[in-house]
């Protein structure tokens, strides 16, 4: 007939949302509906056996020496209003600052104090890293709780409540305080000592070891070294930690506080919600971290993709999800667009996207994007690498230079690895050999992807990708010998047998080569018109031998660095080793290159002896400018050309680098067409009018320099050209007037 009397703290009731239902459920069978009350008298509270209070209420019976005051209340059957009130209390992160008179002070060991000073002042390159570290710790705490709730062996002892699994950040600019809280597992008093009192003791590391020992799957936790928490002292002159363990049946809360110098205090407090709340009292020189915009930028930069929602002053800030963790078939085009624009800070849509996952040599999840354009073409300077390194969804190094080669810097994306080797600050990579293997793996996959895109849609590849990013691939051939053969498969260029603007690949060129052709021929010129009128192309045009037309200065370096492709030598048709292309007879049979066709036989031509005499005279006349003069059959409509000369683009580059030390033009090897009217007439004139013949010989040589792109200033020819025209007119006038066109041609 008498009520069962208990005494408990009101705050304990709020800390344990399930307490009300526990009382009703557990004691209902015993009291058969009688009221359960709590009175002010602590002595009365002792009448209830302590083990019953401990086992059924989840709280400790109060002793006479306790400094807490018991509250009087009648516990009625559960009501919706009461349940809502308890739930709202459990979701609050603000903890009461009322503490026990018994606070305990602990000294850091001398070695620990030194380490703490290193961590707080020297370990990290940027102060903003502390936000990443504390959010990572909060994410780990939430992941541990989620694992415990899913564990059938532990879920009955975990006090989960209705609090959502999330990270809450409060930036209080007026007070100069930053708070980072989570609703995760929290810590007991002993865990506070172990995890915060000892540097480099990783609670997450212990958690993983425990899971491995039990043969269970690894959770998606982040921490490794046990030093991230102390980064808070980079910006704070005092750090407070309020925590309550989710597995503590008594629901006790604790406060840990330190200024990061020599000691820390631990005391028991009331009103602490499940999880951990870190309160950083910012130093004067770090008050920017109490500003919402500053914290939001740091969160977006480092921690946007953690597993849990992050709320900053009550608003969600990590709304873009980590797409690289999802199956490729589940990601929509719109999601790719949103994610690309977020990581690349871009406004366009990606041209291509690639999602790639592998377990060797490291466990890697990645996503790559090819933009529609790049900024280097506008003179914006050299781009930084576009791929960032993450570990367990947390940014380790933005624009990481080691993941892809520099010539793929236009690619944007994310590479995430759980076991990538990191240094202590988690800002740089360790084990360069392993990273080199990762680089090779990602590069090979990216090249294969681009080759697949070219095969599936050649027109789009040529128009949208190669025309925009082709120079990056050419740079790779010149700077990265390891991949030049693979990159060469992606090259595209115009060719003599295709229409203007139509591109072809080296593989397609090789497939069209006739059996007798042993080399791949190319010509570097400013444009297609110059190529088709070049004296070097004349014989190839007549024999219908295909030649690649290359229009940029970089192309010459590309071909020289590539040298061979598919076992075939790449040969410039300006080279002296180019054989005379075989001609086709009327019946379609090939004729030897040394045989003259019908048109050549009808024209006047220097015989062997005349060629010997003319070559000797020409060389003596231009002894300061030529090394050799020889007849050739490779010319059709031009009188002469230079062979084996140095690259014109190379000379221009050397002059651009250092105009004052540009090398002088060396002597050249000249080949002439023994059947050309200018050469035949010059041979006849050299004895009758030696001075005019000398001037014409110089002009023939300069014309050959122009065709080779080696004449740096064509104005040097003007006096000679004017003098030759004047002599021509004077000779015609003295001989009876100016001749008509037919007479000039005859003369």
Secondary structure, DSSP 8 states (H G I E B T S, - for coil): ---EE----HHHHHH-TTHHHHHHHHHHHHHTT--EEE-S-HHHHTTS-HHHIIIIISS----TT--S----EEE-S--HHHHHHHHHHHH-------B-S--EEEE--HHHHHHHHHHHHTS-SSTTHHHHHHHHHHHHHHHHHHHHHH-TTTTTT---TT--SEEEEEEETTTTEEEEEE-S----HHHHHHHHSSTT--HHHHHHHHHHHTT---------SS-GGGGGGGTEEEEEEEEE-TT-TT--EEEEEE-SSSEEEEEEESS--SEEEEEEEE-GGGGGGGSHHHHHHHIIIIITTSSSEEEETTEE---S--GGGS-GGG--HHHHHHHHHHHHT-SS--SEEEEEEE-SSS-EEEEEEE-S--SGGGT-------EEEEETTEEEETT-TTSS-GGGTTEEEEEEESS--B-TTSSSB--HHHHHHHHHHHHHHHHHHHHHHHHH-HHHIIIIIIHHHHHHHHHHHHH-GGGHHHHHTT--BEETTS-TT--B-HHHHHHH--TT--SEEEEE-SSHHHHHH-TTTHHHHHHT---EEE-SHHHHHHHHHH-EETTEEEEETTSTT-----EE-TTS-EE-TTS--HHHHHS----HHHHHHHHHHHHHHTTTTEEEEEEESS-SS-SEEEES---HHHHHHHHHH-GGG------EEEEEETTSHHHHHHHHHHHHSHHHHHHHHHHHHHHHHHHHT--S-GGGGHHHHHHHHHHHHHHHHHTTS---HHHHHH-
